[in-house]
Amino acid sequence: MFNNDLWGLQAADLAAFLVTGQDIDSSMAAEIWFSFATGKPVIAVTASERRFRNLFAEGMFAYKVKTVQEIRLAISLVDSSVRNP
């Protein structure tokens, strides 16, 4: 599981996480940190009005989105920044 997860994170251009609960579990926090530390834009899909308790993890989010349209926009912004640095 670890190797597959690590390979997927390394191969990705960005990382998106569903963060709708009151807190982020330790596995997701590790994936968020790894993505951020390796320069991948991190998109947080909130889908709720709750605020995160893990403000450190929240600081790593390049984008916080709630709708499919916002997800598409965030991905297009990442895509255009990769093509036009």
C-alpha positions as CSV (number, residue, x, y, z in Angstrom):
1,M,0.0,0.0,0.0
2,F,2.7,2.5,1.0
3,N,4.7,2.0,-2.2
4,N,1.6,2.3,-4.5
5,D,0.6,5.5,-2.6
6,L,4.0,7.0,-2.8
7,W,4.3,6.1,-6.5
8,G,1.0,7.8,-7.2
9,L,1.9,10.9,-5.3
10,Q,5.2,11.2,-7.1
11,A,3.6,10.6,-10.5
12,A,0.9,13.2,-10.0
13,D,1.0,16.8,-11.3
14,L,-1.2,17.9,-8.4
15,A,-3.0,16.3,-5.4
16,A,-6.7,16.7,-4.4
17,F,-8.1,15.7,-1.1
18,L,-11.7,15.5,0.3
19,V,-11.4,17.3,3.7
20,T,-15.0,17.5,4.9
21,G,-14.6,16.3,8.5
22,Q,-13.7,18.2,11.6
23,D,-10.1,17.0,11.3
24,I,-7.7,15.5,8.8
25,D,-6.6,11.9,9.7
26,S,-2.9,11.2,10.0
27,S,-2.6,9.3,6.7
28,M,-4.1,12.1,4.7
29,A,-2.0,14.7,6.6
30,A,1.1,12.7,5.6
31,E,-0.1,12.6,1.9
32,I,-0.8,16.4,2.0
33,W,2.6,17.1,3.5
34,F,4.4,14.9,0.9
35,S,2.6,16.5,-1.9
36,F,3.3,20.0,-0.6
37,A,7.0,19.2,0.1
38,T,7.6,17.9,-3.4
39,G,6.1,21.0,-5.0
40,K,2.7,19.6,-6.0
41,P,-0.2,22.0,-5.8
42,V,-2.7,20.7,-3.2
43,I,-6.4,21.2,-3.8
44,A,-8.7,20.8,-0.8
45,V,-12.3,19.9,-1.6
46,T,-14.3,21.1,1.4
47,A,-17.9,20.6,0.3
48,S,-19.0,22.0,3.7
49,E,-18.9,25.1,5.8
50,R,-16.7,23.7,8.5
51,R,-13.3,25.1,9.2
52,F,-10.4,22.7,9.6
53,R,-8.8,22.3,13.0
54,N,-5.5,21.5,11.5
55,L,-4.4,25.0,10.5
56,F,-0.9,23.7,9.6
57,A,-2.3,21.4,6.9
58,E,-4.7,24.1,5.7
59,G,-1.7,26.3,5.1
60,M,-0.4,23.8,2.5
61,F,-3.6,24.1,0.3
62,A,-3.0,26.0,-2.9
63,Y,-6.8,26.0,-3.5
64,K,-9.9,25.3,-1.4
65,V,-12.9,24.4,-3.5
66,K,-16.5,23.3,-2.9
67,T,-18.0,22.7,-6.3
68,V,-17.1,20.7,-9.4
69,Q,-16.8,24.0,-11.3
70,E,-14.3,25.3,-8.8
71,I,-12.3,22.0,-9.0
72,R,-12.1,22.4,-12.8
73,L,-11.0,26.0,-12.4
74,A,-8.3,25.1,-9.9
75,I,-7.0,22.2,-12.1
76,S,-6.9,24.6,-15.1
77,L,-5.0,27.1,-13.1
78,V,-2.4,24.5,-12.1
79,D,-2.3,23.2,-15.7
80,S,-1.7,26.7,-17.1
81,S,1.0,27.5,-14.5
82,V,2.9,24.3,-15.4
83,R,2.8,25.2,-19.1
84,N,3.6,28.9,-18.6
85,P,5.9,29.1,-15.5
